[in-house]
Structures are given as C-alpha cells and as structure tokens.
Amino acid sequence: MNYFIIIFIIVVAAALFVKWKLPYWIGRGGEKFVTKKLLQLDVAHYKVLNDLLLPSNGRLNTTQIDHVVISNYGIFCIETKAYQGWIFGNADQEYWTQVIYSGIILIFPK
C-alpha cells in the first residue's frame, strides 16, 4: 500500500513539474526553430544575432531580444512566440488578439 502512495506522489510531482516547465520548453523550441531558419540567410548580406541581453532604463535593468537581423535593408528585431493561429496587434496597443484556427479568440497583454 505504501508503494502506491509513493508512486502516486512521484507521478503527481512529475506532472506538476512538466506543467510548470512546458511553456518554457515550447518557447525555447520556437526560438530554436526561428534561429535555424534565420541561419539559412545569405551570410554575405545578413548578420544574425540571437538571444541578446541589453541594458535597459525600464522596470528591469536588462531586456532580452530573441533575434536581431542586420542587413543592407535594415535592422530587424524579432520576438519569437510559439503560439498557434494568428496574432494581431501593434506597439501602441496594450492588448493583442490571438485567433486560433478553430475560431477561438483570445486577448492578452503584449
């Protein structure tokens, strides 16, 4: 009987750990996917920087940028999100809208 309780506690602890870490793992997977795609750009015309940590004057002392692409065409900062569907919003909006393929609409802070 004691073994069932111990196994149950281990299974519950493992499930809670996975639930806690899953968003992080999904996010890192999305960033790695975008990194691989950006590294396919022509190195003669594009310089790719990933996972930059820069000083900030905001709430925190630093800010993190997922990807920066530098080229003759401009400097592009890319924030990777591993969300499904489409994301609508702009820098001036406090909240952005996510539309999932099934028609579900979610509103979240940017």
C-alpha positions in Angstrom: 0.0 0.0 0.0 2.8 2.4 0.9 4.4 1.8 -2.6 1.1 3.1 -4.3 1.2 6.3 -2.2 4.9 6.9 -3.1 4.3 6.2 -6.8 1.2 8.4 -6.7 3.2 11.3 -5.2 6.0 10.8 -7.7 3.6 10.8 -10.6 1.8 14.0 -9.3 5.1 15.7 -8.7 6.3 14.8 -12.3 3.0 16.0 -13.8 3.3 19.4 -11.9 6.9 19.8 -13.0 6.0 19.2 -16.6 3.1 21.5 -16.4 5.3 24.2 -14.9 8.2 23.8 -17.5 6.2 23.0 -20.6 5.6 26.7 -21.7 9.4 27.3 -21.3 10.2 24.2 -23.4 7.8 25.2 -26.1 9.1 28.7 -26.1 12.7 27.6 -26.4 11.7 25.2 -29.2 10.1 28.1 -31.1 13.2 30.2 -30.7 15.5 27.4 -31.9 13.2 26.8 -35.0 13.4 30.5 -35.9 17.2 30.5 -35.3 17.7 27.6 -37.7 15.6 29.4 -40.4 17.5 32.7 -39.9 20.8 31.0 -40.2 19.8 29.9 -43.7 20.0 33.6 -44.8 22.9 34.5 -47.1 25.8 35.4 -44.7 27.2 37.8 -47.3 24.1 40.0 -46.8 22.8 39.2 -43.4 24.2 39.0 -39.9 22.0 37.2 -37.3 22.3 37.7 -33.6 20.3 35.5 -31.2 19.2 35.8 -27.6 20.7 39.3 -26.9 20.6 40.7 -23.4 20.8 44.5 -23.4 20.9 47.2 -20.7 17.5 48.9 -20.1 16.2 52.0 -18.4 12.8 50.4 -17.8 11.4 48.5 -14.9 14.2 46.0 -15.2 18.0 46.6 -15.6 18.1 44.5 -18.8 15.9 43.5 -21.7 16.2 40.4 -23.9 15.7 40.3 -27.7 15.2 36.8 -29.3 16.7 37.6 -32.7 18.3 40.6 -34.5 19.0 40.5 -38.2 21.3 43.2 -39.6 21.5 43.7 -43.4 21.7 46.4 -46.1 17.9 46.5 -45.9 17.7 47.5 -42.3 17.9 46.1 -38.7 15.1 43.7 -37.8 14.3 42.8 -34.2 12.3 39.6 -33.9 10.4 38.4 -30.8 9.5 34.7 -31.1 6.2 33.4 -29.7 5.3 29.8 -30.0 1.6 30.4 -30.3 -0.9 28.8 -32.6 -3.0 30.8 -35.1 -2.6 34.5 -35.9 -1.6 37.3 -33.6 -3.0 40.8 -34.2 -1.7 44.0 -32.5 0.8 46.8 -32.7 3.3 48.5 -30.4 0.7 51.1 -29.3 -1.9 48.6 -28.2 -1.9 47.4 -24.6 -3.5 44.1 -25.6 -3.1 41.9 -28.6 -5.5 39.4 -30.0 -4.8 35.8 -30.9 -7.1 33.9 -33.3 -6.7 30.2 -33.2 -7.5 28.1 -36.2 -10.7 26.7 -34.6 -12.1 30.2 -34.3 -11.3 30.8 -30.7 -10.3 34.4 -29.9 -8.0 35.2 -27.0 -7.0 38.7 -25.8 -3.7 39.0 -23.9 -1.3 41.8 -22.8 1.6 42.3 -25.2 
